[in-house]
């Protein structure tokens, strides 16, 4: 399941550099996560880094984008062809 950023975001920018997939971008009012690029950090880490660094806990799983771990890993492989996942 991809993550999303709620409207409680304080626009601090802590999450954006943590996303190795480039899924997090700055919006007009707060940051957002592109679900097609979010793998919950599967392929890179054991946990979602955006959620770990968010000071207001507004990076949460998005129930509208449910995916299995294998689906997330497949998405990671499509985003990073030829690379080997650090964590699978």
PEVEN-V328795 format. One record per residue. RES is the residue in one letter. SS is DSSP state (@ for helix, = for strand, . for the rest). PHI is phi in whole degrees, -180 to 180 (* if undefined). PSI is psi in radians with two decimals (NA if undefined). Layout:
res->RES ss->SS phi->PHI psi->PSI
res->RES ss->SS phi->PHI psi->PSI
//
This chain:
res->X ss->. phi->* psi->2.25
res->X ss->. phi->-67 psi->2.78
res->X ss->= phi->-94 psi->2.87
res->X ss->= phi->-138 psi->2.84
res->X ss->= phi->-112 psi->2.18
res->X ss->. phi->-80 psi->2.98
res->X ss->. phi->-75 psi->0.08
res->X ss->. phi->-80 psi->-0.07
res->X ss->. phi->-54 psi->2.33
res->X ss->. phi->-98 psi->0.16
res->X ss->. phi->61 psi->0.66
res->X ss->. phi->-80 psi->-0.42
res->X ss->. phi->84 psi->0.10
res->X ss->. phi->-64 psi->-0.56
res->X ss->. phi->-77 psi->-0.63
res->X ss->@ phi->-55 psi->-0.86
res->X ss->@ phi->-71 psi->-0.25
res->X ss->@ phi->-77 psi->-0.36
res->X ss->. phi->-86 psi->1.85
res->X ss->. phi->-75 psi->-0.17
res->X ss->. phi->-94 psi->-0.11
res->X ss->. phi->69 psi->0.49
res->X ss->. phi->-83 psi->-0.30
res->X ss->= phi->-101 psi->2.24
res->X ss->= phi->-135 psi->2.71
res->X ss->= phi->-81 psi->2.26
res->X ss->. phi->-102 psi->-3.02
res->X ss->. phi->-66 psi->-0.75
res->X ss->. phi->-106 psi->-0.60
res->X ss->. phi->-158 psi->2.99
res->X ss->= phi->-73 psi->2.75
res->X ss->= phi->-137 psi->2.85
res->X ss->= phi->-121 psi->2.21
res->X ss->. phi->-81 psi->1.97
res->X ss->. phi->-60 psi->-0.52
res->X ss->. phi->-69 psi->-0.28
res->X ss->. phi->-109 psi->-0.23
res->X ss->. phi->-83 psi->2.17
res->X ss->. phi->-116 psi->0.29
res->X ss->. phi->57 psi->0.44
res->X ss->. phi->71 psi->0.11
res->X ss->. phi->-59 psi->2.34
res->X ss->= phi->103 psi->-0.51
res->X ss->. phi->-111 psi->-0.88
res->X ss->. phi->-138 psi->2.98
res->X ss->. phi->-82 psi->-0.37
res->X ss->. phi->-133 psi->2.80
res->X ss->. phi->-75 psi->1.98
res->X ss->@ phi->-68 psi->-0.59
res->X ss->@ phi->-59 psi->-0.74
res->X ss->@ phi->-67 psi->-0.61
res->X ss->@ phi->-67 psi->-0.66
res->X ss->@ phi->-93 psi->-0.20
res->X ss->. phi->-68 psi->2.12
res->X ss->. phi->-74 psi->-0.26
res->X ss->. phi->-119 psi->0.20
res->X ss->. phi->55 psi->0.77
res->X ss->. phi->-102 psi->0.04
res->X ss->= phi->-94 psi->1.89
res->X ss->= phi->-133 psi->2.77
res->X ss->= phi->-60 psi->2.43
res->X ss->. phi->-97 psi->1.89
res->X ss->. phi->-64 psi->-0.25
res->X ss->. phi->-81 psi->-0.12
res->X ss->. phi->-133 psi->1.12
res->X ss->. phi->-78 psi->2.29
res->X ss->. phi->-145 psi->2.59
res->X ss->. phi->-78 psi->2.91
res->X ss->@ phi->-59 psi->-0.71
res->X ss->@ phi->-65 psi->-0.69
res->X ss->@ phi->-64 psi->-0.70
res->X ss->@ phi->-65 psi->-0.70
res->X ss->@ phi->-67 psi->-0.68
res->X ss->@ phi->-61 psi->-0.73
res->X ss->@ phi->-62 psi->-0.75
res->X ss->@ phi->-59 psi->-0.78
res->X ss->@ phi->-62 psi->-0.63
res->X ss->@ phi->-70 psi->-0.61
res->X ss->@ phi->-74 psi->-0.44
res->X ss->. phi->-132 psi->1.10
res->X ss->. phi->-60 psi->2.41
res->X ss->. phi->84 psi->-0.18
res->X ss->. phi->-92 psi->2.75
res->X ss->. phi->-105 psi->2.28
res->X ss->. phi->-60 psi->2.44
res->X ss->. phi->-70 psi->-0.61
res->X ss->= phi->-136 psi->2.28
res->X ss->. phi->-127 psi->NA
//
